[in-house]
Amino acid sequence: MIPKLAKKTAHFFAENHFIREEEQEVYAYGVELLFSAVTNFALALVIGLVMHTLLPCTVFLAVFAVLRRNTGGYHAKTHFGCNAVLAVVLIAFSFLCRFLPDGGKLIAAITVLLLSPVPVALLAPAEHPNKPLEPELRTKLHRNACIILAACAAVMLPLFWLSPDVAFWVAGGMSAAVISMVTETFLQRKKR
């Protein structure tokens, strides 16, 4: 549905001389990415509001997005698949936020803090066949991923005492990005 709507939008732009005819494909792709991002944002907003976890979901997604941009990770085959994965992950995270005892949240956050550096150091960034990485970019993304992970750890350490819930939210975003990266790496190696 999103690709079709994006193509129609780009065609409308071309018909009304906002863009050149030969630019339609590029604009359609850009509009598709925009629609997908807006859909994901709206989905996250609805889940956060319905589950009464808007702030935790916001922190989770902020950490996930920044880290995932540098670690790479799993790509669903369709936008619907992407939305479905996001919804399942956010609903599961929201349930954990609401029902996991404080001690469990603290243990989970500490576990994520201790275990996340290993896969990031060994695997980041996960490559996708549709987007191969040049060696220089690979090195830059790896370095960025390690720095961002270290920054998350630096933020989490005082949060263990000041606000364990927020430490758990940060850990949730970190773990989702790391699991996404490990999943994509495993799937690509399995295809070879």
Beta strands, then each sheet from edge to edge (+ up, - down):
end
